[in-house]
Amino acid sequence: MTRRRSHRVSIINLNTGRGARATSHPYPARTPVLALDFGAVSVLVTTTASDQVSAADVEFARQLAREAQTFARAVERSFHGMPNGKGVAA
């Protein structure tokens, strides 16, 4: 992971829940799109150009996959570690 060269200007917090979902949309004539839906808010993750993929795009996609897997494991550990066993704090 590379070091951040600039300071954060803002942070957007999107909470998961019933309406949250992540969907990958591969297309035959353009680069893929990752859609992150949070109820009424959607975030689309795309490559720098819709018709080509750069080495930086590939590295970002790999980083995203690694961090998503780490996030999933942490959420699963938290879910199984809740006192009532249902993933909801008692």
Beta strands, then each sheet from edge to edge (+ up, - down):
strand 1: 20-25
strand 2: 33-38
strand 3: 41-45
sheet 1: 1+ 2- 3+
end
